[in-house]
């Protein structure tokens, strides 16, 4: 007998940047955030980030526990728990996550790396000096 998949109730979003909102800078939060407008900068969170269908995000880096994308994102994304790209999503950047769901119709241009130990994820830890991904620059 096939297992029935239980739908999880939608979590309550603590803060929303509305459709008419344009924000530039660094966002740090611990609970949840929904972006409906435009954002440019960097996002560091221990919570859930939802990027709505009409939202446009240009980020140097997005780090959050969970990310759901319906709009356009330019930039690298690291989601410790899960990353979900809805059918309307357009993602231009590299992603790191422990769980990934990509719907039919998504535009995704980048590479994907799966996180093996999500417990070691700390979105508020700064990247190490060197290359943008935190790895040391240079060779042997």
C-alpha positions as CSV (number, residue, x, y, z in Angstrom):
1,X,0.0,0.0,0.0
2,X,1.5,3.4,-1.0
3,X,2.3,5.9,1.8
4,X,0.0,8.9,1.8
5,X,1.9,12.2,1.9
6,X,0.7,14.5,4.6
7,X,0.6,18.2,3.8
8,X,2.4,20.3,6.4
9,X,0.5,23.4,7.6
10,X,1.9,26.6,6.1
11,X,4.1,28.3,8.7
12,X,3.2,31.7,9.8
13,X,5.4,34.4,8.3
14,X,6.7,36.8,10.9
15,X,7.7,39.7,8.6
16,X,6.8,40.7,5.0
17,X,8.5,43.1,2.7
18,X,5.5,44.2,0.5
19,X,5.2,44.4,-3.2
20,X,5.9,48.2,-3.3
21,X,9.0,47.7,-1.0
22,X,12.5,48.1,-2.3
23,X,15.3,47.3,0.2
24,X,19.0,47.4,-0.2
25,X,21.5,46.2,2.4
26,X,22.0,43.2,4.8
27,X,19.0,41.4,6.3
28,X,19.6,39.3,9.4
29,X,16.6,37.5,11.1
30,X,15.9,34.5,13.2
31,X,12.2,33.7,12.5
32,X,10.8,34.1,9.0
33,X,10.6,36.6,6.2
34,X,8.5,36.9,3.0
35,X,9.8,39.1,0.2
36,X,7.2,40.4,-2.3
37,X,9.1,43.3,-3.7
38,X,12.7,44.0,-4.6
39,X,15.8,43.3,-2.5
40,X,19.5,43.8,-3.2
41,X,22.3,42.8,-0.8
42,X,22.9,39.9,1.5
43,X,20.6,37.7,3.6
44,X,21.6,35.8,6.8
45,X,18.9,33.9,8.7
46,X,18.3,31.0,11.0
47,X,14.7,30.9,9.8
48,X,12.6,30.5,6.7
49,X,12.8,32.8,3.7
50,X,10.0,32.9,1.1
51,X,10.5,34.8,-2.1
52,X,7.1,35.4,-3.8
53,X,6.3,35.0,-7.5
54,X,6.7,38.7,-8.4
55,X,9.8,39.3,-6.2
56,X,13.2,40.1,-7.6
57,X,16.3,39.4,-5.4
58,X,19.8,40.4,-6.3
59,X,21.9,39.0,-3.5
60,X,25.6,38.5,-3.1
61,X,24.6,35.6,-0.8
62,X,21.5,34.1,0.8
63,X,22.0,31.9,3.8
64,X,18.9,30.5,5.6
65,X,17.6,27.4,7.2
66,X,14.8,27.0,4.6
67,X,14.2,28.9,1.3
68,X,11.2,28.8,-0.9
69,X,11.5,30.6,-4.3
70,X,8.7,31.7,-6.6
71,X,10.3,34.8,-8.1
72,X,13.7,35.8,-9.6
73,X,16.9,35.3,-7.6
74,X,20.4,36.3,-8.8
75,X,23.0,35.1,-6.4
76,X,24.2,32.1,-4.4
77,X,21.9,30.4,-2.0
78,X,22.7,28.2,1.0
79,X,19.8,26.5,2.7
80,X,20.7,24.2,5.6
81,X,17.4,22.4,5.8
82,X,15.7,22.7,2.4
83,X,15.5,24.7,-0.8
84,X,12.3,24.6,-2.9
85,X,12.0,26.2,-6.3
86,X,8.3,26.7,-7.3
87,X,7.2,26.5,-11.0
88,X,7.5,30.3,-11.4
89,X,11.1,30.5,-10.0
90,X,14.1,31.7,-11.9
91,X,17.4,31.1,-10.1
92,X,20.7,32.3,-11.5
93,X,23.4,31.2,-9.0
94,X,24.9,28.3,-7.2
95,X,23.0,26.5,-4.5
96,X,24.0,24.4,-1.4
97,X,21.3,22.5,0.6
98,X,20.6,19.2,2.3
99,X,17.2,18.8,0.6
100,X,16.2,20.2,-2.8
101,X,12.9,20.3,-4.7
102,X,12.7,21.8,-8.2
103,X,9.3,22.0,-9.8
104,X,8.6,21.6,-13.5
105,X,9.1,24.9,-15.4
106,X,11.8,26.3,-13.1
107,X,14.7,28.2,-14.8
108,X,17.9,27.2,-12.9
109,X,21.4,28.3,-14.1
110,X,24.1,27.3,-11.7
111,X,25.6,24.4,-9.9
112,X,24.2,22.5,-6.9
113,X,26.1,21.0,-3.9
114,X,24.3,18.9,-1.3
115,X,25.1,19.6,2.4
116,X,26.0,16.4,4.2
117,X,25.9,17.8,7.8
118,X,23.2,20.4,8.1
119,X,23.8,20.5,11.9
120,X,27.1,22.3,11.3
121,X,25.3,25.1,9.4
122,X,25.7,28.6,11.0
123,X,24.3,31.4,8.8
124,X,25.8,34.1,11.1
125,X,29.4,32.8,10.8
126,X,31.4,34.9,8.4
127,X,33.0,33.3,5.4
128,X,36.7,32.6,5.7
129,X,39.1,34.9,4.1
130,X,40.0,33.9,0.5
131,X,37.6,33.0,-2.2
132,X,33.9,34.1,-2.1
133,X,32.8,30.5,-1.1
134,X,35.1,30.5,1.9
135,X,37.7,28.1,0.6
136,X,41.3,29.1,0.5
137,X,42.5,30.7,-2.7
138,X,45.4,29.3,-4.7
139,X,46.7,25.9,-5.4
140,X,49.4,23.7,-3.9
